[in-house]
Amino acid sequence: TSPKLRFYISQLELSKTHNVKIMEAKLRSSSQELHKMKCAHERYAKSRWNLLTKEDQEEVKRRGWYSALGGDDDDVKEQEEKEHKNHVCRNRGVAGVKRK
């Protein structure tokens, strides 16, 4: 980690006006602030996910690490269900009727 970054993070953590406890209290007391924080985390998680190759994404899913990257495991289950339905439709068709 960058020494400058460590310094600035330490300064923030020690701050009398913007330390972690104060920020946590603000999030607990304001649903608007909590929503903004969740949205920021979701955007960050999506940008990190998009940095991975498709192969790496599959490996992350296989190992069950998706939530560690800020994703929701329910998203993975939902995506897997969609992929399964698409596979079934491509290979068996809908209601037994296959496209030509």
MOLIN-V569324 format. One record per pair of residues at least 6 apart in sequence whose ideal C-beta (glycine too) atoms are under 7 Angstrom apart, sorted by the first residue. I is the first residue (numbers start at 1). J is the second residue. Records with the same first field share a line. If there is no record, write none. Layout:
BEGIN
I: J  J
END
This chain:
BEGIN
12: 18
13: 19  20
26: 33
27: 33  34  37
41: 70
44: 70
45: 69  70  71
48: 69  70
49: 57  69  71
52: 60
60: 66  69
61: 76
66: 73  76
67: 73
92: 98
93: 99
END
